């Protein structure tokens, strides 16, 4: 019998934690939507993913010369990619 009571208490505690997490997520999403409605400078784009490495040099054509990375950059790139 004590095992069943402990199990029920654990189930109640995890259920309450789940409900609190659900309420937190709902409130967070409503706060973002409310901020987007009131603040026109706060842009919320649906499905847009920012570029990880933006290029400020402009587009390169096929005939444009490619840059030769230094040895230090090659080592850093190798270390970052695995």
Beta strands, then each sheet from edge to edge (+ up, - down):
end
